[in-house]
Each structure stands twice: as C-alpha cells, then as structure tokens.
Amino acid sequence: MWKHIDIGKDGVLPPDPMKKNVSLEGAPHIIVTLLGEVKGELGTRHHQLALASVTTSGIKLRWWMERLLEVREREGSTSGPVFGDTDGRVGLISEYDGILHSMLRKLQLEHPNLVAATDEVEVNYSFFESFRRTAEGRARGAGLDGTVQDAMNRWRKIEQAKGRRPRFNMVDHYSHARDLMPVTWRYSFVQ
C-alpha cells in the first residue's frame, strides 16, 4: 500500500465513466494491495486491485486508505499488513467484527433510517459476507455482469490454489491486476 499510494492520485474522472469503451486509464484510483500466503500475480506475494478513489455513493476510498496508512505510521508500522497489530501480525476478520458491530449499534441509535432499530446487528452484519453480498448486488444493479465480479475476486482463486496453479479460464489466466484496472475500477465505482 505504501509503495503504490500515489498512483492514480491525480487522475481525472472522464464524463460518463460507466459507458462502454470509455478509457479509464487516467481515472482517479487507488491501488489496494492484498497480502497473500503464496506466490500470486506477477511472481509477487500480493494481489493488487485498482479501485475508484470515490464511489458513486460517496465513499472516499482513497481518503480512508490514506488515513489508515497515517495511523499505521503513527503506530510505527510502515511495512507489512495495514490491517494488523504493531508486531506485524495480520489482523483476523473476526477481530474486526466487534468494532463493526459497535459502530453499527451507534449508527442505529443516531440514524435509525440507515440501520433499523429492529435490525439484529450481530446476526445480520459481518466482514465475512455482508459487504461482499452488498457489493455484488450493487454491481449487478449497475448492469455489470458476473465476469466483472469474477475479475474482482480473482485473488481468492489464487489463494485457494495453495501454491498450485489456480484454475482460471484462458482469459482470466492471462489477465493481471494492472490490465484489469478498468474492470475493478468500475466494480468499485458503483458501490
């Protein structure tokens, strides 16, 4: 993340970026890096996704990731996992669910129009599935087909292969993160 944080920072949003064949090469984006356990794309131990700097719903992905890196730097960490402890251990998703639930309960009280008072936060929301389901629903609602979702989640196939060659169709097999930027950008933009 630190190495690639400035890439795409000064991009310019093209008119109608969701229109077919519109070039997104210069669109504002942020490179998000997912650490992996095994060798993955381009012979590295990480997977990169180019995401829109700001989504259509107003989520400022770049702003949030830059704040996260600032916090990690203040903690004395400028390499290793961004989501982890000060000793460099990768944080587990389950460790973050408690924080998520606490924030959602607060949101429930302050803004019941966003999270209904009857909504069972601990039952209905988790980092394991909730956000992925929502993201995939929004992507389909925006007219993006399943191949876009497959491209966005291709890192998962690489990790599940556990050192073996992942099973991609031929198009996916020869695609790399940098080539998929327009696809992953559009997927993140509609969120």
Summary of the structure (lengths in Angstrom):
residues: 191
radius of gyration: 17.6
end to end distance: 21.1
largest distance: 49.7
contacts: 478
relative contact order: 0.17
helix: 41%
strand: 9%
